[in-house]
Amino acid sequence: MLSFAKRIYRSLARLAGLATWKVKRKFTKLTSEGLAPQDVSFFLDQLDRHVSSQESVVILDLGSRHGLEAVEFVKRFPNSRVYCFEANPDALPDLTKNVAPHGQITVVPMAVNSFDGHCDFFAIDPNQTITSHLDGNLGASSLFIARRDIKLPEKYVQKRVRVPCTRLDSFLELNQIQRVHAIWMDLQGAELLALETFPKEKFKTLAVVQAELETSAIYENQGLLEPTVKFLAERNFDLVRSMPHGDISGGYVFVNSSLAD
């Protein structure tokens, strides 16, 4: 097993394009619905190394939005149970509709936060936001307020709403979920916060984590790439892939090096 220092170095080296790993300099092509097929396929391939496609696996889809990734998960792992967390009330109708034919998928209309109860959530106002996304980029909704002091290709206009929220450890205990095999998350800056609420002992059997992360902040007080790499490295996760989705964001896949193939 790699030492913690070596794991950090190797992960950061990969970010810089050093060693034998190089960042691909082309962006992932998204479908009109926002699904990134290359990202989903690679994530499931990594999970497939650790579990059988017929095994009963649990996947957390955090910030599910439209649920299209979750549908792909159950196609590959038909005996899986997928929990789709989505806090934005405006996104829930499409999510519920898309996953309805799949009994393995459960919609959880809650935000993941550092406490249980209710919290402020900053949902995108699709009618006011300036974006190329046909839906007004509902996926840019966040626990955090969008920064106004930086220039971005899009202009986010948010509306404050109150939503139910939960810690991951509380949710897993309440639903008597003994093991989570994989986490897929796009929480617009709240990825590290979510990981910090995941039970420490369950990291030992968690196989794969996919996270949409930024190298610089577009929301106030959001988590960033390097602290997340460090957090996961401390729990024996190696960064194995990066797929840029823009100038400062990308999809990052981490695998648990302590689990044998």
VOGU-3710 file (C-alpha; in Angstrom, 3 decimals, decimal comma):
1> mlsfakriyr> 0,000/0,000/0,000  1,295/3,441/-0,867  2,269/5,750/1,953  0,040/8,772/2,493  2,774/11,141/1,272  3,303/9,131/-1,912  -0,436/8,943/-2,522  -0,759/12,723/-2,237  2,234/13,251/-4,525  0,980/10,852/-7,160
11> slarlaglat> -2,495/12,386/-7,163  -1,155/15,931/-7,433  1,328/14,834/-10,076  -1,527/13,493/-12,101  -3,289/16,819/-11,788  -0,220/18,534/-13,193  0,109/16,031/-16,024  3,342/14,525/-14,636  4,594/10,920/-14,416  2,923/8,527/-16,858
21> wkvkrkftkl> -0,528/10,071/-16,632  -1,592/13,012/-18,774  -4,732/15,083/-18,637  -6,662/14,895/-21,866  -6,922/18,385/-23,329  -10,377/17,967/-24,712  -13,647/18,484/-22,913  -16,152/15,712/-22,330  -18,937/15,873/-24,866  -22,295/16,218/-23,162
31> tseglapqdv> -25,576/15,055/-24,569  -28,410/17,556/-24,823  -29,700/16,288/-21,483  -26,380/16,878/-19,737  -25,221/13,262/-19,486  -21,499/12,638/-19,981  -21,310/9,054/-21,375  -17,514/8,774/-21,110  -17,564/9,740/-17,444  -20,389/7,329/-16,593
41> sffldqldrh> -18,788/4,446/-18,476  -15,409/4,889/-16,780  -17,027/5,167/-13,333  -18,972/1,937/-13,853  -15,911/0,166/-15,249  -14,051/0,959/-12,021  -16,937/-0,314/-9,924  -17,088/-3,447/-12,068  -13,487/-4,237/-11,024  -14,621/-4,621/-7,419
51> vssqesvvil> -18,111/-6,112/-7,672  -19,993/-8,439/-9,980  -22,606/-6,887/-12,276  -25,095/-9,281/-10,638  -24,154/-8,294/-7,106  -26,507/-6,191/-4,989  -24,686/-2,857/-4,811  -25,616/0,489/-3,285  -24,803/3,714/-5,135  -25,386/7,243/-3,843
61> dlgsrhglea> -26,150/9,746/-6,605  -25,719/13,117/-4,889  -27,057/16,097/-6,804  -28,911/13,852/-9,220  -30,699/16,598/-11,181  -32,290/14,612/-14,071  -31,427/11,096/-12,871  -30,009/9,993/-16,222  -26,768/8,740/-14,658  -28,762/6,689/-12,152
71> vefvkrfpns> -30,616/5,019/-15,020  -27,271/4,016/-16,543  -26,155/2,649/-13,172  -29,078/0,229/-12,911  -28,682/-0,839/-16,535  -25,142/-2,011/-15,764  -25,956/-3,302/-12,271  -29,577/-4,514/-12,439  -29,557/-5,684/-8,807  -28,334/-2,358/-7,494
81> rvycfeanpd> -30,075/0,128/-5,245  -29,482/3,776/-6,217  -30,426/6,715/-4,003  -30,858/9,953/-5,968  -30,459/13,019/-3,754  -31,845/16,224/-5,258  -32,652/19,355/-3,247  -33,866/21,650/-6,016  -37,694/21,530/-6,105  -37,664/22,640/-9,761
91> alpdltknva> -35,552/19,620/-10,761  -37,657/17,007/-8,980  -40,430/16,575/-11,605  -37,987/15,578/-14,373  -35,960/13,424/-11,992  -39,022/11,567/-10,751  -40,292/11,036/-14,291  -36,978/9,766/-15,635  -36,384/7,200/-12,896  -40,011/6,062/-12,507
101> phgqitvvpm> -39,603/2,944/-14,713  -36,752/1,704/-12,537  -37,800/0,284/-9,189  -34,179/0,070/-8,044  -33,954/3,876/-7,874  -35,163/5,884/-4,887  -35,552/9,661/-5,086  -34,426/11,471/-1,926  -35,722/15,084/-2,102  -33,133/16,459/0,304
111> avnsfdghcd> -29,854/18,358/0,384  -26,750/16,753/1,864  -25,465/19,045/4,595  -23,411/19,022/7,795  -26,570/18,771/9,926  -30,043/17,233/9,840  -33,162/19,353/9,506  -33,837/22,185/7,056  -31,474/24,620/5,366  -31,272/27,425/2,838
121> ffaidpnqti> -30,663/26,242/-0,709  -29,800/28,560/-3,575  -31,717/27,296/-6,567  -31,033/28,629/-10,038  -33,713/30,927/-11,400  -33,934/29,556/-14,966  -35,789/32,610/-16,231  -33,106/35,056/-15,110  -29,900/33,048/-15,434  -27,828/33,754/-18,549
131> tshldgnlga> -26,717/30,388/-19,939  -26,676/28,218/-23,054  -28,492/25,432/-21,177  -32,042/25,012/-22,397  -33,300/24,329/-18,868  -31,647/27,455/-17,463  -28,892/25,291/-15,958  -30,836/23,982/-12,973  -27,787/21,827/-12,249  -25,884/24,932/-11,086
141> sslfiarrdi> -28,104/25,200/-7,984  -26,090/24,956/-4,793  -25,949/25,108/-1,023  -23,734/28,133/-1,599  -24,206/31,601/-3,016  -22,655/32,170/-6,439  -19,757/34,619/-6,368  -20,314/38,016/-7,923  -16,667/39,120/-7,941  -15,494/36,862/-10,767
151> klpekyvqkr> -16,234/36,670/-14,476  -17,858/33,483/-15,715  -19,236/32,436/-19,116  -22,640/32,189/-17,443  -24,433/34,551/-15,072  -26,153/32,669/-12,271  -29,259/34,182/-10,720  -30,292/32,257/-7,621  -33,404/32,148/-5,479  -33,261/31,175/-1,817
161> vrvpctrlds> -35,528/28,266/-0,849  -35,855/26,191/2,311  -35,329/22,474/1,835  -34,946/19,406/4,060  -31,362/18,273/4,585  -29,481/15,331/6,045  -26,007/14,136/6,871  -24,998/10,989/4,997  -24,234/9,096/8,193  -27,710/9,923/9,519
171> flelnqiqrv> -29,370/8,832/6,277  -27,480/5,534/6,124  -28,269/4,731/9,741  -31,947/5,624/9,372  -32,294/3,412/6,287  -30,137/0,594/7,733  -27,705/0,688/4,808  -24,682/-1,363/5,830  -22,440/-0,721/2,836  -22,172/1,866/0,078
181> haiwmdlqga> -20,202/0,627/-2,919  -19,930/3,862/-4,911  -20,683/7,584/-4,779  -21,396/9,782/-7,789  -21,759/13,461/-6,927  -22,182/16,865/-8,486  -23,073/19,169/-5,611  -21,822/22,487/-6,944  -19,153/23,010/-4,325  -20,572/20,838/-1,520
191> ellaletfpk> -18,758/17,614/-2,457  -16,162/17,806/0,315  -18,828/18,762/2,839  -20,810/15,660/1,862  -17,782/13,383/2,162  -17,102/14,744/5,642  -20,519/13,426/6,759  -19,958/9,938/5,339  -19,235/7,381/8,119  -15,497/6,856/8,625
201> ekfktlavvq> -15,773/3,083/8,886  -17,708/2,834/5,599  -14,847/4,376/3,612  -13,046/1,044/4,071  -15,542/-0,747/1,813  -16,428/2,145/-0,488  -14,923/1,281/-3,871  -15,304/4,303/-6,174  -16,022/8,020/-5,888  -16,785/10,307/-8,837
211> aeletsaiye> -16,965/14,031/-8,081  -17,461/17,167/-10,128  -14,887/19,567/-8,658  -13,476/23,018/-9,267  -9,903/24,262/-9,029  -11,077/27,751/-8,028  -14,267/28,888/-6,337  -17,366/29,924/-8,243  -19,464/29,810/-5,050  -18,762/31,399/-1,696
221> nqglleptvk> -17,116/28,985/0,796  -17,270/26,001/-1,551  -14,962/23,001/-1,388  -12,244/22,698/-4,015  -10,265/20,016/-5,827  -6,994/19,890/-3,879  -8,542/19,645/-0,359  -10,834/16,907/-1,661  -7,896/14,979/-3,150  -6,125/15,242/0,218
231> flaernfdlv> -9,218/14,154/2,181  -9,699/11,059/0,036  -5,978/10,233/-0,045  -6,048/10,083/3,756  -8,675/7,359/3,351  -6,636/5,359/0,794  -8,314/6,679/-2,347  -6,201/7,361/-5,429  -7,145/9,822/-8,136  -7,183/7,748/-11,327
241> rsmphgdisg> -8,864/9,974/-13,884  -9,718/13,561/-14,697  -11,991/14,720/-17,488  -12,148/18,517/-17,889  -15,635/19,977/-18,290  -14,471/23,576/-18,546  -11,644/25,898/-17,605  -11,885/25,315/-13,847  -14,116/22,260/-13,406  -13,979/18,581/-14,247
251> gyvfvnssla> -15,078/15,084/-13,357  -12,628/13,262/-11,087  -12,653/9,548/-10,294  -11,088/8,108/-7,138  -10,674/4,403/-6,335  -10,037/2,711/-3,027  -6,497/1,320/-3,260  -6,996/-0,842/-0,184  -9,594/-3,010/-1,949  -8,144/-5,827/-4,039
261> d> -9,319/-6,113/-7,640
//
